[in-house]
Amino acid sequence: MNILTNSPGMSVLFLHLSDIHLKEGRNNIFAKIAGIQGVVTGQQMSFEAGFLVLSGDIAYSGKAEEYEKATEFISTLRRSLSEVSEVKNWHIVTLPGNHDCDFEKDDETRRTLTESLLSNTKKNLDDAFLTNCLKPQKDFFKFAEKEIGHTYAKQSDYLANSVSFPVGDRIIVFNLYNTA
């Protein structure tokens, strides 16, 4: 976790979590919320913005039910942090990891297309090509769009994009690359 203070009176909270592997049933990450809350309590009480960065492996196996747990986790974490600090604007940034792929949606067509992408034999990445390659991440992207409000203007944005957030007189930019 980092506190960014670039100008007087402007503080930004960055909370970075990775590999939380949420699944149906009990999840150990929920037990860690009190510890995260304690760390934030030790910092300061007011932030211009807060960024929860979930960088891969949010789910255990990329299933829609696991993203329901992620929604619950995010809500619980934000509620817990609001008890000990004021964050004027919360932003959530996500990108998928290999566990965010539901390989039950994988098929021979997708594997062949993905191999051609990785070997650089396929130069034209049209929408149909990308749709097939990204099938196992469909539930991740539904989660990112519905629960977090992340939008993808074009199909290639699922592979790489940038998201920007104005904070005070600054702009914070995250460049996101889907390597899963």
CYANA upper distance limits for C-alpha pairs under 8 A (distance plus 0.5 A):
  1 MET  CA     13 LEU  CA      7.78
  1 MET  CA     14 PHE  CA      5.92
  1 MET  CA     15 LEU  CA      5.38
  1 MET  CA     16 HIS  CA      6.79
  2 ASN  CA     13 LEU  CA      6.71
  2 ASN  CA     14 PHE  CA      5.78
  2 ASN  CA     15 LEU  CA      7.62
  3 ILE  CA     11 SER  CA      7.01
  3 ILE  CA     12 VAL  CA      6.13
  3 ILE  CA     13 LEU  CA      5.64
  3 ILE  CA     14 PHE  CA      7.04
  4 LEU  CA     10 MET  CA      8.48
  4 LEU  CA     11 SER  CA      6.06
  4 LEU  CA     12 VAL  CA      5.64
  4 LEU  CA     13 LEU  CA      7.37
  5 THR  CA      9 GLY  CA      8.30
  5 THR  CA     10 MET  CA      6.28
  5 THR  CA     11 SER  CA      5.40
  5 THR  CA     12 VAL  CA      7.34
  6 ASN  CA     10 MET  CA      7.29
  6 ASN  CA     11 SER  CA      8.10
 10 MET  CA     47 PHE  CA      7.54
 10 MET  CA     48 GLU  CA      6.40
 10 MET  CA    168 GLY  CA      7.60
 11 SER  CA     46 SER  CA      7.98
 11 SER  CA     47 PHE  CA      5.44
 11 SER  CA     48 GLU  CA      6.03
 11 SER  CA     49 ALA  CA      7.69
 12 VAL  CA     47 PHE  CA      5.88
 12 VAL  CA     48 GLU  CA      6.21
 12 VAL  CA     49 ALA  CA      5.53
 12 VAL  CA     50 GLY  CA      6.21
 12 VAL  CA     51 PHE  CA      8.26
 13 LEU  CA     47 PHE  CA      6.98
 13 LEU  CA     49 ALA  CA      6.87
 13 LEU  CA     50 GLY  CA      5.03
 13 LEU  CA     51 PHE  CA      6.60
 14 PHE  CA     50 GLY  CA      6.45
 14 PHE  CA     51 PHE  CA      5.35
 14 PHE  CA     52 LEU  CA      6.74
 14 PHE  CA     53 VAL  CA      7.82
 15 LEU  CA     50 GLY  CA      8.11
 15 LEU  CA     51 PHE  CA      6.53
 15 LEU  CA     52 LEU  CA      5.40
 15 LEU  CA     53 VAL  CA      6.61
 16 HIS  CA     51 PHE  CA      8.48
 16 HIS  CA     52 LEU  CA      6.47
 16 HIS  CA     53 VAL  CA      5.16
 16 HIS  CA     54 LEU  CA      6.66
 16 HIS  CA     55 SER  CA      7.94
 17 LEU  CA     52 LEU  CA      8.03
 17 LEU  CA     53 VAL  CA      6.63
 17 LEU  CA     54 LEU  CA      5.59
 17 LEU  CA     55 SER  CA      7.03
 18 SER  CA     54 LEU  CA      6.07
 18 SER  CA     55 SER  CA      5.54
 18 SER  CA     56 GLY  CA      6.22
 18 SER  CA     57 ASP  CA      7.08
 18 SER  CA     58 ILE  CA      7.56
 19 ASP  CA     55 SER  CA      7.97
 19 ASP  CA     56 GLY  CA      6.47
 19 ASP  CA     57 ASP  CA      5.05
 19 ASP  CA     58 ILE  CA      6.48
 20 ILE  CA     29 ILE  CA      6.93
 20 ILE  CA     57 ASP  CA      6.73
 20 ILE  CA     58 ILE  CA      5.84
 20 ILE  CA     59 ALA  CA      7.58
 20 ILE  CA     60 TYR  CA      8.45
 21 HIS  CA     57 ASP  CA      6.00
 21 HIS  CA     58 ILE  CA      5.65
 21 HIS  CA     59 ALA  CA      5.04
 21 HIS  CA     60 TYR  CA      4.69
 21 HIS  CA     61 SER  CA      8.39
 21 HIS  CA     99 HIS  CA      7.80
 22 LEU  CA     27 ASN  CA      6.64
 22 LEU  CA     29 ILE  CA      8.48
 22 LEU  CA     58 ILE  CA      6.53
 22 LEU  CA     59 ALA  CA      5.06
 22 LEU  CA     60 TYR  CA      5.81
 22 LEU  CA     66 GLU  CA      6.17
 22 LEU  CA     67 TYR  CA      8.08
 22 LEU  CA     69 LYS  CA      6.97
 22 LEU  CA     70 ALA  CA      7.11
 23 LYS  CA     27 ASN  CA      7.29
 23 LYS  CA     59 ALA  CA      6.74
 23 LYS  CA     60 TYR  CA      6.01
 23 LYS  CA     61 SER  CA      8.14
 23 LYS  CA     65 GLU  CA      7.94
 23 LYS  CA     66 GLU  CA      5.27
 23 LYS  CA     69 LYS  CA      7.44
 24 GLU  CA     65 GLU  CA      7.09
 24 GLU  CA     66 GLU  CA      6.38
 24 GLU  CA     69 LYS  CA      7.56
 27 ASN  CA     31 ALA  CA      8.33
 28 ASN  CA     32 LYS  CA      7.53
 29 ILE  CA     33 ILE  CA      7.47
 30 PHE  CA     73 PHE  CA      7.25
 32 LYS  CA     36 ILE  CA      6.88
 33 ILE  CA     37 GLN  CA      6.55
 33 ILE  CA     77 LEU  CA      6.66
 33 ILE  CA     80 SER  CA      7.88
 34 ALA  CA     38 GLY  CA      6.69
 34 ALA  CA     80 SER  CA      8.18
 35 GLY  CA     39 VAL  CA      6.92
 36 ILE  CA     40 VAL  CA      6.93
 37 GLN  CA     41 THR  CA      6.64
 37 GLN  CA     80 SER  CA      7.06
 37 GLN  CA     81 LEU  CA      6.12
 37 GLN  CA     84 VAL  CA      7.67
 38 GLY  CA     42 GLY  CA      6.90
 39 VAL  CA     43 GLN  CA      7.33
 40 VAL  CA     44 GLN  CA      7.55
 40 VAL  CA     81 LEU  CA      7.88
 40 VAL  CA     84 VAL  CA      7.87
 40 VAL  CA     85 SER  CA      7.95
 41 THR  CA     45 MET  CA      7.57
 41 THR  CA     84 VAL  CA      6.21
 41 THR  CA     85 SER  CA      7.50
 44 GLN  CA     85 SER  CA      7.67
 45 MET  CA     84 VAL  CA      7.20
 45 MET  CA     85 SER  CA      4.79
 45 MET  CA     86 GLU  CA      6.42
 46 SER  CA     85 SER  CA      6.11
 46 SER  CA     86 GLU  CA      5.10
 46 SER  CA     87 VAL  CA      6.44
 46 SER  CA     88 LYS  CA      8.35
 47 PHE  CA     85 SER  CA      8.18
 47 PHE  CA     86 GLU  CA      6.61
 47 PHE  CA     87 VAL  CA      5.28
 47 PHE  CA     88 LYS  CA      6.86
 48 GLU  CA     87 VAL  CA      6.59
 48 GLU  CA     88 LYS  CA      5.81
 48 GLU  CA     89 ASN  CA      7.14
 48 GLU  CA    167 VAL  CA      7.42
 48 GLU  CA    168 GLY  CA      7.95
 49 ALA  CA     87 VAL  CA      6.10
 49 ALA  CA     88 LYS  CA      6.09
 49 ALA  CA     89 ASN  CA      5.19
 49 ALA  CA     90 TRP  CA      6.31
 49 ALA  CA     91 HIS  CA      7.98
 49 ALA  CA    167 VAL  CA      7.22
 50 GLY  CA     87 VAL  CA      6.44
 50 GLY  CA     88 LYS  CA      8.17
 50 GLY  CA     89 ASN  CA      6.71
 50 GLY  CA     90 TRP  CA      5.25
 50 GLY  CA     91 HIS  CA      6.59
 51 PHE  CA     90 TRP  CA      6.48
 51 PHE  CA     91 HIS  CA      5.36
 51 PHE  CA     92 ILE  CA      6.17
 51 PHE  CA     93 VAL  CA      7.60
 52 LEU  CA     90 TRP  CA      8.10
 52 LEU  CA     91 HIS  CA      6.83
 52 LEU  CA     92 ILE  CA      5.32
 52 LEU  CA     93 VAL  CA      6.74
 53 VAL  CA     92 ILE  CA      6.43
 53 VAL  CA     93 VAL  CA      5.25
 53 VAL  CA     94 THR  CA      6.44
 54 LEU  CA     58 ILE  CA      7.33
 54 LEU  CA     92 ILE  CA      8.09
 54 LEU  CA     93 VAL  CA      6.66
 54 LEU  CA     94 THR  CA      5.31
 54 LEU  CA     95 LEU  CA      7.32
 55 SER  CA     93 VAL  CA      8.32
 55 SER  CA     94 THR  CA      6.10
 55 SER  CA     95 LEU  CA      5.84
 55 SER  CA     96 PRO  CA      7.19
 55 SER  CA     97 GLY  CA      7.71
 56 GLY  CA     94 THR  CA      7.68
 56 GLY  CA     95 LEU  CA      6.07
 56 GLY  CA     96 PRO  CA      4.95
 56 GLY  CA     97 GLY  CA      4.33
 56 GLY  CA     98 ASN  CA      7.81
 56 GLY  CA     99 HIS  CA      8.06
 56 GLY  CA    100 ASP  CA      7.59
 57 ASP  CA     96 PRO  CA      6.79
 57 ASP  CA     97 GLY  CA      5.10
 57 ASP  CA     98 ASN  CA      6.84
 57 ASP  CA     99 HIS  CA      5.28
 57 ASP  CA    100 ASP  CA      5.88
 58 ILE  CA     67 TYR  CA      8.20
 58 ILE  CA     70 ALA  CA      7.55
 58 ILE  CA     96 PRO  CA      7.87
 58 ILE  CA     97 GLY  CA      8.00
 58 ILE  CA     99 HIS  CA      7.84
 58 ILE  CA    100 ASP  CA      6.93
 59 ALA  CA     63 LYS  CA      7.68
 59 ALA  CA     66 GLU  CA      5.99
 59 ALA  CA     67 TYR  CA      6.95
 59 ALA  CA     70 ALA  CA      8.02
 59 ALA  CA     99 HIS  CA      6.50
 59 ALA  CA    100 ASP  CA      5.85
 60 TYR  CA     66 GLU  CA      7.61
 60 TYR  CA     99 HIS  CA      5.82
 60 TYR  CA    100 ASP  CA      7.29
 61 SER  CA     66 GLU  CA      8.26
 61 SER  CA     99 HIS  CA      5.55
 61 SER  CA    100 ASP  CA      6.38
 61 SER  CA    101 CYS  CA      6.65
 61 SER  CA    102 ASP  CA      6.08
 61 SER  CA    103 PHE  CA      8.33
 62 GLY  CA     66 GLU  CA      7.36
 62 GLY  CA     67 TYR  CA      8.26
 62 GLY  CA     99 HIS  CA      6.47
 62 GLY  CA    100 ASP  CA      4.59
 62 GLY  CA    101 CYS  CA      5.08
 62 GLY  CA    102 ASP  CA      4.87
 62 GLY  CA    103 PHE  CA      8.41
 62 GLY  CA    136 PRO  CA      7.95
 62 GLY  CA    137 GLN  CA      7.33
 62 GLY  CA    139 ASP  CA      7.06
 62 GLY  CA    140 PHE  CA      7.07
 63 LYS  CA     67 TYR  CA      7.40
 63 LYS  CA    100 ASP  CA      8.30
 63 LYS  CA    101 CYS  CA      8.42
 63 LYS  CA    102 ASP  CA      6.47
 63 LYS  CA    139 ASP  CA      6.93
 64 ALA  CA     68 GLU  CA      7.10
 64 ALA  CA    139 ASP  CA      5.91
 64 ALA  CA    140 PHE  CA      8.13
 64 ALA  CA    143 PHE  CA      8.45
 65 GLU  CA     69 LYS  CA      7.17
 66 GLU  CA     70 ALA  CA      6.91
 67 TYR  CA     71 THR  CA      6.69
 67 TYR  CA    139 ASP  CA      8.16
 67 TYR  CA    140 PHE  CA      7.71
 67 TYR  CA    143 PHE  CA      6.73
 68 GLU  CA     72 GLU  CA      6.87
 69 LYS  CA     73 PHE  CA      6.56
 70 ALA  CA     74 ILE  CA      6.62
 71 THR  CA     75 SER  CA      6.71
 71 THR  CA    147 GLU  CA      7.25
 72 GLU  CA     76 THR  CA      6.58
 73 PHE  CA     77 LEU  CA      6.49
 74 ILE  CA     78 ARG  CA      6.58
 75 SER  CA     79 ARG  CA      6.61
 76 THR  CA     80 SER  CA      6.60
 77 LEU  CA     81 LEU  CA      6.65
 78 ARG  CA     82 SER  CA      6.58
 79 ARG  CA     83 GLU  CA      7.22
 80 SER  CA     84 VAL  CA      7.89
 81 LEU  CA     85 SER  CA      6.56
 82 SER  CA     86 GLU  CA      6.35
 82 SER  CA     87 VAL  CA      7.70
 92 ILE  CA    148 ILE  CA      6.80
 93 VAL  CA    148 ILE  CA      8.39
 94 THR  CA    144 ALA  CA      7.53
 95 LEU  CA    176 LEU  CA      7.17
 95 LEU  CA    177 TYR  CA      7.89
 95 LEU  CA    178 ASN  CA      6.93
 96 PRO  CA    100 ASP  CA      6.03
 96 PRO  CA    101 CYS  CA      8.41
 96 PRO  CA    137 GLN  CA      8.17
 96 PRO  CA    140 PHE  CA      7.47
 96 PRO  CA    178 ASN  CA      6.79
 96 PRO  CA    179 THR  CA      8.32
 96 PRO  CA    180 ALA  CA      6.90
 97 GLY  CA    101 CYS  CA      7.93
 97 GLY  CA    178 ASN  CA      8.10
 97 GLY  CA    179 THR  CA      7.70
 97 GLY  CA    180 ALA  CA      5.57
 98 ASN  CA    180 ALA  CA      5.31
100 ASP  CA    136 PRO  CA      8.41
100 ASP  CA    137 GLN  CA      6.67
100 ASP  CA    140 PHE  CA      6.67
101 CYS  CA    136 PRO  CA      5.16
101 CYS  CA    137 GLN  CA      5.25
101 CYS  CA    138 LYS  CA      8.47
101 CYS  CA    140 PHE  CA      8.12
101 CYS  CA    180 ALA  CA      8.26
102 ASP  CA    106 ASP  CA      7.98
102 ASP  CA    136 PRO  CA      5.06
102 ASP  CA    137 GLN  CA      6.87
102 ASP  CA    139 ASP  CA      8.39
103 PHE  CA    136 PRO  CA      5.99
104 GLU  CA    136 PRO  CA      7.90
105 LYS  CA    135 LYS  CA      6.79
105 LYS  CA    136 PRO  CA      5.74
106 ASP  CA    110 ARG  CA      6.87
106 ASP  CA    111 ARG  CA      7.77
106 ASP  CA    135 LYS  CA      7.41
106 ASP  CA    136 PRO  CA      6.50
107 ASP  CA    111 ARG  CA      6.83
108 GLU  CA    112 THR  CA      6.60
109 THR  CA    113 LEU  CA      6.69
109 THR  CA    132 ASN  CA      8.00
110 ARG  CA    114 THR  CA      6.47
110 ARG  CA    132 ASN  CA      5.87
110 ARG  CA    133 CYS  CA      5.64
110 ARG  CA    135 LYS  CA      8.31
111 ARG  CA    115 GLU  CA      6.61
111 ARG  CA    133 CYS  CA      7.99
112 THR  CA    116 SER  CA      6.80
113 LEU  CA    117 LEU  CA      6.74
113 LEU  CA    129 PHE  CA      7.57
113 LEU  CA    132 ASN  CA      8.13
113 LEU  CA    133 CYS  CA      6.99
114 THR  CA    118 LEU  CA      6.69
114 THR  CA    133 CYS  CA      6.28
115 GLU  CA    119 SER  CA      6.60
116 SER  CA    120 ASN  CA      6.53
116 SER  CA    121 THR  CA      5.76
116 SER  CA    122 LYS  CA      6.04
117 LEU  CA    121 THR  CA      6.90
117 LEU  CA    122 LYS  CA      5.94
117 LEU  CA    123 LYS  CA      8.22
125 LEU  CA    129 PHE  CA      6.51
125 LEU  CA    130 LEU  CA      6.90
125 LEU  CA    156 SER  CA      8.39
126 ASP  CA    130 LEU  CA      6.90
127 ASP  CA    131 THR  CA      6.45
127 ASP  CA    155 GLN  CA      6.34
127 ASP  CA    156 SER  CA      8.19
128 ALA  CA    132 ASN  CA      6.80
129 PHE  CA    133 CYS  CA      6.87
130 LEU  CA    134 LEU  CA      6.51
130 LEU  CA    155 GLN  CA      7.30
130 LEU  CA    156 SER  CA      7.71
131 THR  CA    135 LYS  CA      6.69
131 THR  CA    155 GLN  CA      8.02
134 LEU  CA    138 LYS  CA      7.17
137 GLN  CA    141 PHE  CA      6.91
138 LYS  CA    142 LYS  CA      6.78
139 ASP  CA    143 PHE  CA      6.66
140 PHE  CA    144 ALA  CA      6.73
141 PHE  CA    145 GLU  CA      6.52
142 LYS  CA    146 LYS  CA      6.38
143 PHE  CA    147 GLU  CA      5.98
143 PHE  CA    148 ILE  CA      7.59
144 ALA  CA    148 ILE  CA      5.61
144 ALA  CA    149 GLY  CA      6.86
144 ALA  CA    150 HIS  CA      5.95
144 ALA  CA    151 THR  CA      8.41
145 GLU  CA    149 GLY  CA      5.21
145 GLU  CA    150 HIS  CA      5.13
145 GLU  CA    151 THR  CA      6.25
146 LYS  CA    150 HIS  CA      8.10
152 TYR  CA    157 ASP  CA      6.01
152 TYR  CA    158 TYR  CA      7.16
153 ALA  CA    157 ASP  CA      7.16
154 LYS  CA    158 TYR  CA      8.33
156 SER  CA    160 ALA  CA      7.21
157 ASP  CA    161 ASN  CA      5.59
158 TYR  CA    178 ASN  CA      7.52
159 LEU  CA    177 TYR  CA      6.48
159 LEU  CA    178 ASN  CA      5.37
159 LEU  CA    179 THR  CA      8.11
160 ALA  CA    175 ASN  CA      8.03
160 ALA  CA    176 LEU  CA      6.06
160 ALA  CA    177 TYR  CA      5.01
160 ALA  CA    178 ASN  CA      6.53
161 ASN  CA    175 ASN  CA      6.50
161 ASN  CA    176 LEU  CA      5.86
161 ASN  CA    177 TYR  CA      7.28
162 SER  CA    173 VAL  CA      7.19
162 SER  CA    174 PHE  CA      6.04
162 SER  CA    175 ASN  CA      4.88
162 SER  CA    176 LEU  CA      6.34
163 VAL  CA    173 VAL  CA      6.19
163 VAL  CA    174 PHE  CA      5.84
163 VAL  CA    175 ASN  CA      7.15
163 VAL  CA    176 LEU  CA      8.34
164 SER  CA    171 ILE  CA      6.96
164 SER  CA    172 ILE  CA      6.11
164 SER  CA    173 VAL  CA      4.87
164 SER  CA    174 PHE  CA      6.94
165 PHE  CA    171 ILE  CA      6.03
165 PHE  CA    172 ILE  CA      5.71
165 PHE  CA    173 VAL  CA      6.97
166 PRO  CA    170 ARG  CA      6.37
166 PRO  CA    171 ILE  CA      4.85
166 PRO  CA    172 ILE  CA      6.81
167 VAL  CA    171 ILE  CA      6.29
167 VAL  CA    172 ILE  CA      7.51
